Amino acid sequence: MTSNALRPFALKYLEPMAKLTANAGISPNAISILSLIFAVLSGVLFYYSGESVSIVIAAGLMVALNSLLDAMDGLMARHLGISSPKGDFLDHVIDRYADIFIICGIFFGGYVHWQIGVAAIVGVQITSYLGTQAQALNLGRYYGGIIGRADRLILVMLASFIYAIYPAEVYGLSSLGWVIIIIGVGSHITAFQRISHIWKQLNV
């Protein structure tokens, strides 16, 4: 996944922020819930953007804040020594709802045909399910494949930025439409990669 290459660079800045926030008395769960609020706002903004560049930029910023806080909650929990299955469960539930709001906001907003959007969100949810299903089968979590959640968020942020510079359509779709197609295709490929990996592990 592309985001893995950026992880060391991101952690350099995220860890101090997470420690500062945790030391201020803010709980990791509160940060998780706040990340969901930003995801909901991004979906609403995409939906009501009406191809407005300024609103798309605002939606992209909400996605960035969701991504930032989603990365921080786990770091905060580890810093405070309070990592728990309950917090991990909440984080995964929030991530799934966040994915739905962001992606559905874009295709409900008319940037791509709803059929393509449905195929994309199905791929995203199956991919995420497989990541944790491996753990349920006592194989450990597996988040391999060409596109994970961090990659999807980066792609949506990038598409929003491109839209701000060049909102015109290319082959009938703007950058926001194309990013849903990329996420959809990439997610289904990732799902099959994870299915293959898990199946092989079960045969060992």
C-alpha positions as CSV (number, residue, x, y, z in Angstrom):
1,M,0.0,0.0,0.0
2,T,1.3,3.4,-0.9
3,S,0.5,4.9,2.5
4,N,2.9,2.5,4.2
5,A,5.8,4.4,2.6
6,L,4.5,7.6,4.1
7,R,4.0,6.1,7.6
8,P,7.4,6.8,9.1
9,F,7.2,10.5,7.9
10,A,3.6,10.8,9.3
11,L,4.4,9.3,12.6
12,K,7.2,11.8,13.1
13,Y,4.5,14.5,13.4
14,L,1.6,12.5,14.6
15,E,3.1,11.0,17.7
16,P,4.0,14.4,19.4
17,M,0.4,15.6,18.5
18,A,-1.1,12.5,20.0
19,K,0.9,12.7,23.2
20,L,0.1,16.4,23.6
21,T,-3.7,15.7,23.1
22,A,-3.6,12.8,25.4
23,N,-1.8,14.7,28.1
24,A,-4.4,17.5,27.8
25,G,-7.0,15.0,29.2
26,I,-8.8,14.2,25.9
27,S,-9.7,10.5,25.6
28,P,-8.9,8.4,22.5
29,N,-12.6,7.5,22.2
30,A,-13.5,11.2,22.0
31,I,-11.0,11.6,19.2
32,S,-12.5,8.6,17.4
33,I,-16.0,10.1,17.7
34,L,-14.8,13.5,16.5
35,S,-13.2,11.8,13.5
36,L,-16.6,10.4,12.6
37,I,-18.2,13.8,12.8
38,F,-15.7,15.1,10.3
39,A,-16.4,12.2,8.0
40,V,-20.2,12.9,8.2
41,L,-19.5,16.6,7.5
42,S,-17.4,15.6,4.5
43,G,-20.1,13.4,3.1
44,V,-22.8,16.1,3.6
45,L,-20.6,18.7,1.9
46,F,-19.8,16.5,-1.1
47,Y,-23.5,15.7,-1.4
48,Y,-24.6,19.4,-1.3
49,S,-21.5,20.8,-3.2
50,G,-23.4,21.1,-6.5
51,E,-20.0,21.1,-8.2
52,S,-19.0,24.1,-6.1
53,V,-15.2,24.2,-5.9
54,S,-15.1,25.9,-2.5
55,I,-17.5,23.4,-1.0
56,V,-15.5,20.5,-2.5
57,I,-12.3,21.9,-0.9
58,A,-14.1,22.1,2.4
59,A,-15.2,18.5,2.1
60,G,-11.6,17.5,1.3
61,L,-10.4,19.3,4.4
62,M,-13.0,17.4,6.4
63,V,-11.6,14.1,5.0
64,A,-8.1,15.3,6.0
65,L,-9.3,15.9,9.6
66,N,-11.0,12.5,9.7
67,S,-7.8,10.9,8.5
68,L,-5.6,12.8,11.0
69,L,-7.8,12.0,14.0
70,D,-8.2,8.4,12.9
71,A,-4.5,8.0,13.0
72,M,-4.2,9.7,16.4
73,D,-6.6,7.8,18.5
74,G,-4.6,4.6,18.6
75,L,-1.4,6.4,19.2
76,M,-3.1,8.2,22.2
77,A,-4.4,5.0,23.6
78,R,-0.9,3.4,23.4
79,H,0.7,6.5,25.0
80,L,-1.7,6.4,27.9
81,G,-1.4,2.6,28.2
82,I,-5.2,2.1,27.9
83,S,-5.4,0.2,24.6
84,S,-8.3,-2.2,24.8
85,P,-10.5,-4.4,22.7
86,K,-13.4,-2.1,23.4
87,G,-11.5,0.9,22.0
88,D,-10.4,-1.1,19.0
89,F,-13.9,-2.2,18.3
90,L,-15.2,1.4,18.5
91,D,-12.5,2.5,16.1
92,H,-13.4,-0.1,13.5
93,V,-17.1,0.6,13.7
94,I,-16.4,4.3,13.2
95,D,-14.1,3.7,10.3
96,R,-16.8,1.7,8.5
97,Y,-19.4,4.4,9.0
98,A,-16.8,7.1,8.0
99,D,-16.1,5.2,4.7
100,I,-19.8,5.1,3.9
101,F,-20.4,8.8,4.5
102,I,-17.4,9.9,2.5
103,I,-17.9,7.7,-0.5
104,C,-21.6,7.8,-0.6
105,G,-21.5,11.6,-0.3
106,I,-19.5,11.8,-3.5
107,F,-21.6,9.5,-5.6
108,F,-24.9,10.7,-4.1
109,G,-23.7,14.1,-5.0
110,G,-23.8,13.1,-8.7
111,Y,-20.1,12.9,-9.5
112,V,-20.4,9.3,-10.7
113,H,-23.3,7.0,-11.6
114,W,-24.9,5.5,-8.5
115,Q,-24.3,1.9,-9.8
116,I,-20.5,2.6,-9.8
117,G,-20.8,4.1,-6.4
118,V,-22.6,1.1,-5.0
119,A,-19.9,-1.2,-6.5
120,A,-17.2,0.9,-4.9
121,I,-18.7,1.0,-1.4
122,V,-19.4,-2.8,-1.5
123,G,-15.7,-3.3,-2.4
124,V,-14.6,-1.0,0.4
125,Q,-16.7,-2.8,3.0
126,I,-15.7,-6.3,1.9
127,T,-12.1,-5.3,1.9
128,S,-12.3,-4.0,5.5
129,Y,-14.3,-7.0,6.6
130,L,-11.6,-9.4,5.3
131,G,-8.9,-7.5,7.2
132,T,-10.6,-8.3,10.5
133,Q,-12.0,-11.7,9.5
134,A,-8.4,-13.0,9.3
135,Q,-8.1,-12.2,13.0
136,A,-11.4,-13.9,13.8
137,L,-9.9,-17.0,12.2
138,N,-6.8,-16.7,14.5
139,L,-4.6,-15.8,11.6
140,G,-3.8,-12.3,12.9
141,R,-5.0,-9.1,11.2
142,Y,-4.2,-8.8,7.6
143,Y,-4.3,-5.4,5.8
144,G,-2.4,-6.3,2.7
145,G,-3.4,-5.5,-0.9
146,I,-3.0,-2.6,-3.3
147,I,-5.3,-0.2,-1.5
148,G,-6.2,0.2,2.1
149,R,-8.2,2.7,4.1
150,A,-5.4,5.2,4.4
151,D,-4.8,5.0,0.6
152,R,-8.5,5.6,0.0
153,L,-8.5,8.7,2.1
154,I,-5.4,10.0,0.4
155,L,-7.0,9.5,-3.0
156,V,-10.1,11.3,-2.0
157,M,-8.1,14.3,-0.6
158,L,-6.0,14.3,-3.8
159,A,-9.1,14.2,-6.0
160,S,-10.6,17.1,-4.1
161,F,-7.4,19.1,-4.6
162,I,-7.4,18.3,-8.3
163,Y,-11.0,19.3,-8.6
164,A,-10.2,22.7,-7.1
165,I,-7.6,23.3,-9.8
166,Y,-9.4,21.5,-12.7
167,P,-13.1,20.9,-12.1
168,A,-13.7,20.1,-15.8
169,E,-14.7,16.5,-16.8
170,V,-12.3,14.1,-18.6
171,Y,-14.1,11.4,-20.5
172,G,-17.4,12.4,-18.8
173,L,-16.1,12.4,-15.2
174,S,-14.4,14.9,-13.0
175,S,-11.6,13.9,-10.6
176,L,-14.1,13.0,-7.9
177,G,-15.9,10.6,-10.3
178,W,-12.7,9.0,-11.4
179,V,-11.5,8.5,-7.8
180,I,-14.6,6.5,-7.0
181,I,-13.9,4.2,-10.0
182,I,-10.3,3.9,-8.9
183,I,-11.3,3.1,-5.3
184,G,-13.9,0.6,-6.5
185,V,-11.6,-1.3,-8.8
186,G,-8.7,-1.1,-6.3
187,S,-10.9,-2.3,-3.4
188,H,-12.2,-5.4,-5.3
189,I,-8.7,-6.3,-6.3
190,T,-7.5,-5.9,-2.7
191,A,-10.4,-8.0,-1.6
192,F,-9.4,-10.9,-3.9
193,Q,-5.7,-10.5,-2.7
194,R,-6.9,-10.8,0.9
195,I,-9.1,-13.7,0.1
196,S,-6.2,-15.5,-1.5
197,H,-3.9,-14.8,1.4
198,I,-6.4,-16.0,4.0
199,W,-7.3,-19.1,2.0
200,K,-3.6,-20.0,1.7
201,Q,-3.1,-19.5,5.4
202,L,-6.0,-21.8,6.2
203,N,-4.5,-24.5,4.1
204,V,-1.2,-24.4,6.0
